[in-house]
């Protein structure tokens, strides 16, 4: 059944079609037949798309949801409502929702989109319960406290003080010995027990208990877009995708994910997982960090669900750091089911940093820390492309697990930048015919010749702008500039055009040559722009009145000029194509002020 808002929208759309095709009386019967056919086989895709708005503070589930002023409020309303192909469900920026999002499918050419509206930070979907009140904890004595309310699912992580520290998950209460040690009493009260010198709500200013459920869950879905959403504090996978095709996950953020119990004393929880049958899915321009398992993965167990086929999967322009198992993992096992295969998997132009680091590293009994992890793949595989990626600091860059069919014969790895801190660090570890072959960074040439891979890859420091502040743009003397190959990817993480200087760069960012006066005289002061990114209308604040605004595109051509008349002024750049721009002004000839602006429609 359609929801009330959806039914109204459905009626309005098709009423509009009837009005448009109304003809003279003698042809009316013929055209009525055409109208019926249109409604039955394609009316909903031809109709105008409807936006539904969700506002966690000012919305109400009794509203229509059709405007920001009549927005819905809760995920339960979003999940229970019906939509037509082409519709969009838009969450207010700066908003926070707890629970699970269950996206619905569109059709070819008319995806259903889940995205953001307004200004500010990306809307946050939290997979956790906040337990920061003193009344939510009960003392058992001996510095042991338990939660006042039970949980029917595992608590895979405790996040303290806005992720400044974390709980250390143990399996039994007898193991709770130091501040922050905790367990979930699965077979008893199903409460969380924690070691704390005082009430945990007094020791910590904020406590999030990460639940063992997926934050976004898509089962047998297709033609769906997830854009500009933030998933945080979930103990299972952040975005779990099963038996799906034609999905686009773009410009999303996933952080502090994983830690849920899988089996006895084995934990799991990845960023984005394509499980079982998957094809024609894309993950692009996403940021993933502080993940217990794999940041990105496509995997399956063929014996559990019959034939598994994974093909045409694209991971591009993503930025990944501090994922304790791997940045990217892929496998299908076992291969006993006829017809299972994996092919045409593209992991390209990603920047991957510090695999094996982060909150979970000290808690893993099986420390891994691989950039690329092929885990016991036994299914037929072909055309796995790993190109134009930066692999910066890890326990091991490339690891193939122990199985007789594990060779690089189905993989094309090349034009990557591999960097380890020491020449003695492991750069590749591959099992072949029950024998483990290991190469250190100083033996990279031996790895290349032995495996006929990475002939154009380099081992060098990529020279980021500022690693400490997570600015992984390339500096002017980076060895990654012009060192890549044409992968067909036409833009970078910032939506800058690829390539910039004749050849492709390695990593998620293309290097942009700054204008001399901006490079030498730039003073980032009071100019502010919102929304940013935005579709075309931008509000500028803070610039001095009667100064000229000059807007440059990514190759430093002037595309717009305007005059500031008010302290707060709106400019219309909707005529410009998607991309990155620089809004510059000079109140003083000796000072050039600028802000980066991204147009994303």
C-alpha positions as CSV (number, residue, x, y, z in Angstrom):
1,X,0.0,0.0,0.0
2,X,1.1,3.5,-0.7
3,X,1.5,5.9,2.2
4,X,-0.8,8.9,2.3
5,X,1.9,11.2,1.0
6,X,2.9,8.7,-1.7
7,X,-0.7,8.2,-2.8
8,X,-1.2,12.0,-3.1
9,X,2.0,12.3,-5.1
10,X,1.0,9.3,-7.3
11,X,-2.4,10.9,-8.1
12,X,-0.9,14.4,-8.8
13,X,1.7,12.9,-11.2
14,X,-0.7,10.9,-13.2
15,X,-3.4,13.6,-13.2
16,X,-0.7,15.8,-14.8
17,X,-0.1,13.2,-17.5
18,X,-3.9,13.0,-18.3
19,X,-4.1,16.8,-18.7
20,X,-1.0,16.9,-21.0
21,X,-2.3,14.3,-23.4
22,X,-5.9,15.5,-23.6
23,X,-7.0,15.6,-27.3
24,X,-10.0,16.6,-29.4
25,X,-13.2,14.5,-28.8
26,X,-12.9,12.3,-31.9
27,X,-9.5,10.9,-30.8
28,X,-10.3,10.8,-27.1
29,X,-10.9,7.1,-26.8
30,X,-7.6,6.3,-28.6
31,X,-5.7,8.6,-26.2
32,X,-7.4,7.2,-23.2
33,X,-6.1,3.7,-24.2
34,X,-2.6,5.2,-24.5
35,X,-2.9,6.8,-21.1
36,X,-3.8,3.4,-19.5
37,X,-0.9,1.7,-21.2
38,X,1.5,4.5,-20.1
39,X,0.3,4.1,-16.5
40,X,0.6,0.3,-16.5
41,X,4.1,-0.1,-18.1
42,X,5.9,3.1,-17.5
43,X,3.9,5.8,-15.9
44,X,5.7,6.0,-12.6
45,X,9.1,6.4,-14.3
46,X,7.9,9.0,-16.7
47,X,6.2,11.0,-13.8
48,X,7.9,13.8,-12.0
49,X,10.0,12.6,-9.0
50,X,9.0,13.6,-5.5
51,X,11.3,14.7,-2.7
52,X,10.5,13.6,0.9
53,X,12.2,15.5,3.7
54,X,13.3,14.2,7.1
55,X,14.1,16.5,10.0
56,X,14.9,14.9,13.3
57,X,14.2,18.0,15.4
58,X,11.4,19.9,13.7
59,X,9.7,17.2,11.7
60,X,6.7,15.0,12.5
61,X,5.7,11.6,11.2
62,X,2.2,13.0,10.8
63,X,3.4,15.5,8.2
64,X,3.3,14.9,4.5
65,X,7.1,15.0,4.2
66,X,6.8,16.9,0.9
67,X,8.6,20.1,2.0
68,X,11.3,21.0,4.6
69,X,8.5,22.7,6.6
70,X,6.4,19.5,6.6
71,X,9.2,17.1,7.0
72,X,9.0,13.6,8.6
73,X,11.0,12.9,11.8
74,X,12.0,9.3,12.3
75,X,13.6,6.4,10.4
76,X,10.6,4.2,11.2
77,X,8.5,6.5,9.1
78,X,11.0,6.5,6.2
79,X,11.2,2.7,6.3
80,X,7.5,2.1,6.5
81,X,6.6,4.5,3.6
82,X,6.3,3.5,-0.1
83,X,8.0,5.4,-2.9
84,X,8.0,5.5,-6.7
85,X,11.0,5.1,-8.9
86,X,12.9,8.4,-9.1
87,X,11.9,9.6,-5.7
88,X,14.4,11.0,-3.2
89,X,14.4,10.8,0.6
90,X,16.4,13.7,2.0
91,X,17.8,13.9,5.5
92,X,18.5,17.3,7.0
93,X,22.2,18.2,7.3
94,X,23.3,18.4,11.0
95,X,20.6,15.9,12.0
96,X,21.1,12.7,13.9
97,X,19.0,9.5,13.7
98,X,19.4,6.2,15.6
99,X,18.4,2.9,14.2
100,X,18.5,1.1,10.9
101,X,17.7,2.5,7.4
102,X,16.1,0.1,5.0
103,X,16.3,1.6,1.5
104,X,13.8,0.6,-1.2
105,X,14.5,-0.2,-4.9
106,X,14.0,2.0,-7.9
107,X,14.1,1.0,-11.6
108,X,16.6,1.3,-14.4
109,X,16.9,5.0,-15.2
110,X,14.9,6.0,-12.1
111,X,16.9,5.3,-9.0
112,X,15.5,5.9,-5.5
113,X,17.9,8.3,-3.7
114,X,18.7,8.6,0.0
115,X,20.6,11.8,0.4
116,X,21.0,15.2,2.3
117,X,19.5,18.6,2.1
118,X,20.2,21.9,3.8
119,X,23.6,23.2,5.2
120,X,26.1,21.8,7.7
121,X,27.5,18.4,8.4
122,X,26.3,15.3,6.7
123,X,23.2,13.7,8.4
124,X,24.4,11.1,10.9
125,X,22.9,7.6,11.1
126,X,24.1,6.2,14.4
127,X,24.0,2.5,15.2
128,X,24.4,3.0,18.9
129,X,22.5,3.8,22.1
130,X,23.7,6.7,24.3
131,X,24.2,5.7,27.9
132,X,25.7,8.8,29.3
133,X,23.3,9.3,32.3
134,X,24.3,8.2,35.8
135,X,20.9,6.5,36.2
136,X,21.7,4.2,33.3
137,X,24.5,2.4,35.4
138,X,24.1,0.3,38.5
139,X,27.0,-0.7,40.8
140,X,27.7,-4.3,41.5
141,X,30.6,-3.5,43.8
142,X,34.3,-4.0,43.2
143,X,34.4,-1.3,40.5
144,X,32.0,-3.3,38.3
145,X,28.9,-1.6,36.9
146,X,26.2,-2.9,34.7
147,X,23.7,-1.1,32.4
148,X,20.3,-0.5,33.8
149,X,18.6,-1.8,30.6
150,X,19.5,-5.0,28.7
151,X,20.3,-5.3,25.0
152,X,19.0,-8.1,22.8
153,X,22.0,-7.8,20.5
154,X,25.8,-7.7,21.2
155,X,27.5,-4.5,22.2
156,X,30.6,-4.5,20.0
157,X,32.2,-1.3,21.2
158,X,31.9,1.5,23.8
159,X,32.8,4.9,22.4
160,X,33.8,7.4,25.0
161,X,33.9,11.2,24.8
162,X,33.2,11.6,21.1
163,X,35.7,8.9,20.1
164,X,38.6,10.1,22.1
165,X,38.9,6.7,23.8
166,X,37.2,3.3,23.6
167,X,36.1,0.4,25.7
168,X,38.1,-2.9,25.6
169,X,35.7,-5.8,24.9
170,X,36.2,-8.9,27.0
171,X,34.3,-12.1,26.9
172,X,33.5,-12.6,30.6
173,X,33.0,-10.5,33.7
174,X,36.0,-12.1,35.4
175,X,38.2,-10.5,32.7
176,X,37.2,-6.9,33.6
177,X,40.3,-5.7,35.4
178,X,41.1,-2.2,34.2
179,X,39.3,1.1,33.5
180,X,37.1,0.7,30.3
181,X,37.2,-3.1,30.2
182,X,33.6,-4.3,29.4
183,X,31.6,-7.3,28.3
184,X,28.1,-8.1,27.2
185,X,26.5,-10.7,29.4
186,X,25.0,-12.7,26.5
187,X,23.8,-15.8,28.4
188,X,22.8,-14.0,31.6
189,X,21.2,-10.6,32.1
190,X,22.1,-9.3,28.5
191,X,23.4,-6.1,30.2
192,X,26.7,-4.4,29.6
193,X,29.2,-4.8,32.4
194,X,32.1,-2.4,32.7
195,X,35.1,-1.9,35.1
196,X,35.1,1.7,36.2
197,X,36.5,3.4,39.3
198,X,33.3,5.5,39.6
199,X,29.9,5.6,37.9
200,X,30.9,5.4,34.1
201,X,28.7,8.4,33.4
202,X,30.9,10.4,35.9
203,X,34.2,9.1,34.5
204,X,33.2,9.7,30.9
205,X,31.3,12.7,29.7
206,X,29.7,10.8,26.8
207,X,29.2,7.0,26.2
208,X,27.9,5.4,23.0
209,X,27.1,1.7,23.1
210,X,27.5,0.3,19.6
211,X,24.8,-2.2,18.7
212,X,25.4,-5.4,16.7
213,X,23.1,-4.4,13.8
214,X,23.7,-3.0,10.4
215,X,23.2,0.8,10.1
216,X,22.0,0.6,6.5
217,X,20.8,-2.7,5.3
218,X,19.8,-3.5,1.7
219,X,18.6,-7.0,0.9
220,X,17.8,-7.9,-2.7
221,X,17.7,-4.2,-3.7
222,X,18.5,-2.5,-6.9
223,X,18.7,1.0,-8.5
224,X,19.4,2.8,-5.2
225,X,21.6,5.8,-4.5
226,X,23.1,6.5,-1.1
227,X,24.7,10.0,-1.1
228,X,26.2,12.3,1.5
229,X,25.2,10.2,4.5
230,X,27.3,9.5,7.6
231,X,27.2,6.2,9.4
232,X,28.8,6.0,12.9
233,X,29.1,3.8,16.0
234,X,27.7,0.6,14.7
235,X,29.1,-2.7,15.9
236,X,28.2,-4.8,12.8
237,X,28.8,-3.6,9.1
238,X,28.0,0.1,8.5
239,X,26.4,-0.6,5.1
240,X,25.4,-4.2,4.5
241,X,24.4,-5.0,0.9
242,X,23.2,-8.5,0.0
243,X,22.1,-9.9,-3.3
244,X,21.9,-6.6,-5.0
245,X,22.7,-4.8,-8.3
246,X,22.9,-1.2,-9.6
247,X,23.7,0.6,-6.4
248,X,25.6,3.8,-6.1
249,X,27.2,4.8,-2.7
250,X,28.8,8.2,-3.1
251,X,30.2,10.9,-0.8
252,X,29.3,9.0,2.3
253,X,31.3,8.7,5.5
254,X,31.7,5.6,7.7
255,X,33.6,5.7,11.0
256,X,34.0,3.8,14.3
257,X,32.4,0.7,12.9
258,X,32.6,-3.0,14.0
259,X,33.5,-5.1,16.9
260,X,30.4,-7.3,17.1
261,X,30.7,-11.0,18.0
262,X,30.8,-13.3,15.0
263,X,31.6,-16.7,16.7
264,X,33.2,-17.6,19.9
265,X,35.8,-14.9,20.6
266,X,35.8,-13.8,17.0
267,X,34.6,-10.3,16.1
268,X,33.6,-8.6,12.9
269,X,32.3,-5.4,11.4
270,X,33.3,-3.7,8.2
271,X,32.5,-0.4,6.4
272,X,30.7,-1.3,3.2
273,X,30.1,-5.0,2.3
274,X,28.7,-6.5,-0.9
275,X,27.7,-10.0,0.2
276,X,26.6,-12.8,-2.1
277,X,25.4,-11.9,-5.6
278,X,26.5,-8.4,-6.5
279,X,26.8,-6.7,-9.8
280,X,27.1,-3.2,-11.2
281,X,27.6,-1.5,-7.8
282,X,29.8,1.5,-7.2
283,X,31.4,3.0,-4.1
284,X,33.0,6.4,-4.9
285,X,34.3,9.5,-3.1
286,X,33.6,8.0,0.3
287,X,35.7,8.3,3.5
288,X,36.1,5.3,5.8
289,X,38.1,5.3,9.0
290,X,38.4,3.4,12.3
291,X,36.8,0.2,11.0
292,X,37.3,-3.1,12.9
293,X,37.5,-5.3,9.8
294,X,37.6,-4.3,6.1
295,X,36.8,-0.8,4.9
296,X,35.5,-2.1,1.6
297,X,34.7,-5.7,0.6
298,X,32.9,-8.0,-1.7
299,X,32.7,-11.5,-0.4
300,X,30.4,-14.6,-0.1
301,X,30.1,-18.1,1.1
302,X,28.8,-20.0,-2.0
303,X,27.8,-23.1,0.0
304,X,25.4,-21.1,2.2
305,X,23.4,-19.6,-0.6
306,X,23.9,-21.5,-3.8
307,X,25.6,-20.0,-6.9
308,X,27.3,-16.7,-6.2
309,X,28.3,-14.3,-9.0
310,X,30.0,-11.0,-8.4
311,X,30.9,-8.8,-11.3
312,X,31.2,-5.1,-12.4
313,X,32.0,-3.7,-9.0
314,X,33.7,-0.3,-8.8
315,X,35.6,1.2,-5.8
316,X,37.1,4.5,-6.8
317,X,38.3,7.8,-5.4
318,X,37.8,6.7,-1.8
319,X,39.9,7.7,1.2
320,X,40.5,5.1,3.8
321,X,42.5,5.1,7.0
322,X,42.9,3.1,10.3
323,X,41.1,-0.1,9.3
324,X,42.4,-2.9,11.4
325,X,41.9,-5.9,9.0
326,X,42.2,-4.4,5.5
327,X,41.4,-1.5,3.2
328,X,40.0,-3.8,0.6
329,X,39.1,-7.5,0.9
330,X,37.6,-9.8,-1.8
331,X,36.8,-13.6,-2.0
332,X,34.1,-16.2,-2.7
333,X,34.5,-19.5,-0.8
334,X,34.2,-22.3,-1.3
335,X,33.8,-22.9,-5.0
336,X,31.8,-26.2,-4.8
337,X,28.7,-24.6,-6.3
338,X,28.7,-24.7,-10.0
339,X,28.4,-21.4,-11.8
340,X,30.0,-19.2,-9.0
341,X,32.6,-16.7,-10.2
342,X,34.1,-13.2,-9.6
343,X,35.2,-10.9,-12.4
344,X,35.5,-7.3,-13.4
345,X,36.3,-5.9,-9.9
346,X,37.9,-2.4,-10.0
347,X,39.7,-0.9,-7.0
348,X,41.2,2.2,-8.5
349,X,42.4,5.7,-7.5
350,X,41.9,5.2,-3.8
351,X,44.1,6.5,-1.0
352,X,44.6,3.9,1.8
353,X,46.5,4.9,4.9
354,X,47.7,3.0,8.0
355,X,46.0,-0.4,7.5
356,X,46.1,-2.2,10.9
357,X,45.9,1.0,12.9
358,X,43.1,2.6,14.8
359,X,40.9,1.8,17.8
360,X,40.6,-1.9,17.0
361,X,44.2,-2.8,16.5
362,X,45.0,-3.5,20.1
363,X,41.8,-5.6,20.5
364,X,42.3,-8.0,17.6
365,X,43.7,-11.4,18.6
366,X,44.4,-11.9,14.9
367,X,46.2,-8.7,13.9
368,X,46.2,-8.3,10.1
369,X,46.5,-4.8,8.8
370,X,46.6,-5.5,5.0
371,X,45.9,-2.9,2.3
372,X,44.7,-5.6,-0.1
373,X,43.5,-8.9,1.3
374,X,42.4,-11.8,-0.9
375,X,41.0,-14.2,1.7
376,X,40.9,-17.8,0.6
377,X,39.2,-17.2,-2.7
378,X,38.4,-20.6,-4.2
379,X,35.9,-19.5,-6.9
380,X,36.9,-18.8,-10.5
381,X,38.1,-15.3,-10.8
382,X,39.1,-13.0,-13.6
383,X,39.9,-9.3,-14.2
384,X,40.5,-7.9,-10.8
385,X,42.0,-4.5,-11.3
386,X,44.0,-2.8,-8.6
387,X,45.4,0.4,-10.1
388,X,46.3,4.0,-9.3
389,X,46.1,3.5,-5.6
390,X,48.2,4.9,-2.8
391,X,49.0,2.3,-0.1
392,X,50.6,4.2,2.7
393,X,51.8,2.4,5.9
394,X,50.5,-1.0,6.8
395,X,51.6,-4.3,8.3
396,X,51.5,-5.8,4.8
397,X,50.4,-4.2,1.5
398,X,49.3,-7.2,-0.4
399,X,48.2,-10.5,1.3
400,X,46.8,-13.6,-0.4
401,X,45.6,-16.3,2.0
402,X,46.5,-19.9,2.1
403,X,44.8,-21.8,-0.8
404,X,46.1,-23.7,-3.8
405,X,44.3,-21.5,-6.4
406,X,45.6,-18.3,-4.8
407,X,47.8,-16.8,-7.4
408,X,47.9,-13.3,-9.0
409,X,46.9,-14.7,-12.4
410,X,43.4,-13.3,-12.1
411,X,44.6,-9.9,-10.8
412,X,46.0,-6.8,-12.6
413,X,47.9,-4.8,-10.1
414,X,49.8,-1.8,-11.4
415,X,50.5,1.9,-11.3
416,X,50.2,1.9,-7.5
417,X,52.3,3.8,-4.9
418,X,53.5,1.5,-2.2
419,X,55.0,3.0,1.0
420,X,56.2,1.4,4.2
421,X,58.1,3.0,7.0
422,X,61.1,0.7,6.8
423,X,62.8,-1.3,4.0
424,X,62.4,-4.4,6.2
425,X,58.6,-4.1,6.4
426,X,56.6,-6.8,4.5
427,X,55.2,-5.5,1.3
428,X,53.7,-8.7,-0.1
429,X,52.9,-12.1,1.3
430,X,51.4,-14.7,-1.1
431,X,50.6,-18.3,-0.6
432,X,51.2,-20.5,-3.6
433,X,51.0,-24.3,-3.6
434,X,51.0,-24.4,0.3
435,X,54.1,-22.2,0.4
436,X,54.2,-18.7,1.8
437,X,56.3,-16.3,-0.2
438,X,57.2,-13.0,1.5
439,X,58.9,-9.9,0.1
440,X,60.0,-6.8,2.0
441,X,60.0,-3.3,0.7
442,X,63.7,-3.6,-0.2
443,X,62.7,-6.7,-2.3
444,X,60.0,-5.0,-4.3
445,X,61.8,-5.6,-7.6
446,X,62.0,-9.3,-6.8
447,X,58.2,-9.3,-6.1
448,X,57.6,-7.6,-9.5
449,X,59.6,-10.1,-11.5
450,X,58.4,-13.2,-9.6
451,X,54.7,-12.3,-10.1
452,X,54.7,-10.3,-13.3
453,X,52.7,-7.6,-11.5
454,X,53.1,-3.9,-10.6
455,X,55.7,-3.2,-13.3
456,X,54.8,0.5,-13.3
457,X,54.2,0.8,-9.5
458,X,56.5,2.7,-7.3
459,X,57.8,2.5,-3.7
460,X,57.9,6.0,-2.5
461,X,56.5,8.4,0.0
462,X,53.5,10.0,-1.7
463,X,54.1,13.3,0.2
464,X,50.7,14.3,1.5
465,X,49.9,17.9,2.3
466,X,49.3,17.1,6.0
467,X,49.1,13.5,7.2
468,X,48.4,14.5,10.8
469,X,45.2,16.5,9.8
470,X,44.1,13.8,7.3
471,X,44.8,16.1,4.3
472,X,45.8,13.5,1.8
473,X,46.1,15.9,-1.2
474,X,49.4,15.7,-3.0
475,X,52.1,18.3,-2.7
476,X,53.8,19.7,-5.7
477,X,56.8,17.3,-5.6
478,X,54.8,14.2,-5.0
479,X,56.0,11.2,-7.0
480,X,52.4,10.2,-7.6
481,X,51.8,13.1,-9.9
482,X,51.5,12.0,-13.6
483,X,52.5,8.4,-12.5
484,X,49.1,6.8,-13.0
485,X,47.3,5.2,-15.9
486,X,44.1,6.2,-17.7
487,X,41.4,4.2,-15.8
488,X,38.5,6.0,-17.4
489,X,37.7,7.8,-14.2
490,X,37.0,11.4,-15.3
491,X,37.1,13.2,-11.9
492,X,38.8,12.9,-8.4
493,X,37.5,13.0,-4.8
494,X,37.0,16.8,-5.0
495,X,35.3,16.4,-8.4
496,X,38.3,17.9,-10.1
497,X,38.7,16.8,-13.7
498,X,41.1,13.9,-14.4
499,X,43.7,14.2,-15.7
500,X,45.0,17.7,-14.9
501,X,48.5,17.8,-16.5
502,X,48.3,15.3,-19.4
503,X,48.6,12.2,-17.3
504,X,46.7,10.6,-14.4
505,X,47.8,10.9,-10.8
506,X,47.9,8.1,-8.3
507,X,45.5,8.3,-5.4
508,X,42.1,9.8,-4.7
509,X,43.2,13.4,-5.5
510,X,44.5,14.9,-8.7
511,X,47.2,17.5,-8.0
512,X,45.9,21.0,-8.8
513,X,48.5,23.6,-9.7
514,X,47.7,26.8,-7.7
515,X,48.0,30.2,-9.2
516,X,51.1,32.0,-8.1
517,X,49.4,34.8,-6.3
518,X,47.2,32.4,-4.4
519,X,50.1,30.2,-3.5
520,X,52.2,33.1,-2.2
521,X,49.6,35.5,-0.8
522,X,46.7,33.3,0.4
523,X,45.3,34.3,3.7
524,X,42.4,32.1,4.8
525,X,40.4,34.5,7.0
526,X,36.8,35.3,7.4
527,X,35.1,34.3,4.1
528,X,32.6,31.5,4.6
529,X,30.4,29.7,2.1
530,X,27.3,27.5,2.6
531,X,26.1,25.1,1.6
532,X,29.3,23.6,0.5
533,X,29.1,21.3,-1.5
534,X,26.0,22.7,-3.1
535,X,23.9,22.5,-6.2
536,X,24.3,26.1,-7.4
537,X,23.0,28.7,-4.9
538,X,25.6,29.7,-2.3
539,X,25.6,32.1,0.5
540,X,28.7,34.1,1.3
541,X,29.3,35.7,4.6
542,X,32.2,37.6,6.2
543,X,33.7,39.3,3.1
544,X,34.0,43.1,3.3
545,X,31.5,45.1,1.4
546,X,32.4,46.6,-2.0
547,X,35.0,44.0,-2.8
548,X,35.1,41.9,-5.9
549,X,34.6,38.2,-5.8
550,X,36.4,36.2,-8.5
551,X,35.6,32.5,-9.0
552,X,38.1,30.2,-10.7
553,X,37.6,26.7,-11.9
554,X,39.9,23.8,-11.2
555,X,42.3,24.7,-14.0
556,X,42.3,28.3,-12.8
557,X,40.2,29.9,-15.4
558,X,37.9,32.8,-14.3
559,X,34.3,31.6,-14.6
560,X,32.5,34.3,-12.6
561,X,32.9,37.7,-11.1
562,X,30.6,39.6,-8.8
563,X,30.6,42.4,-6.3
564,X,29.9,42.0,-2.5
565,X,27.0,44.3,-1.5
566,X,26.1,42.8,1.8
567,X,27.7,40.9,4.7
568,X,25.5,38.0,3.7
569,X,25.0,37.6,0.0
570,X,23.7,34.7,-2.2
571,X,25.3,34.0,-5.6
572,X,23.9,31.8,-8.3
573,X,26.4,29.4,-9.8
574,X,23.9,26.8,-11.1
575,X,25.0,27.4,-14.7
576,X,28.4,26.0,-13.9
577,X,29.1,22.3,-14.2
578,X,29.9,20.0,-11.3
579,X,33.4,20.4,-10.0
580,X,35.7,22.2,-7.6
581,X,36.1,26.0,-7.7
582,X,37.9,28.7,-5.8
583,X,36.1,31.8,-4.5
584,X,38.7,34.5,-4.1
585,X,38.5,38.2,-3.2
586,X,41.0,40.9,-2.3
587,X,40.0,43.6,0.2
588,X,43.7,44.5,0.4
589,X,45.9,44.2,-2.7
590,X,48.6,42.6,-0.6
591,X,46.2,39.9,0.7
592,X,44.3,37.4,-1.3
593,X,41.5,35.5,0.5
594,X,40.0,32.4,-0.9
595,X,37.7,29.4,-0.1
596,X,37.2,26.2,-1.9
597,X,33.7,25.6,-3.3
598,X,32.3,22.3,-4.7
599,X,29.3,22.2,-7.0
600,X,27.6,18.8,-6.9
601,X,24.1,18.6,-8.4
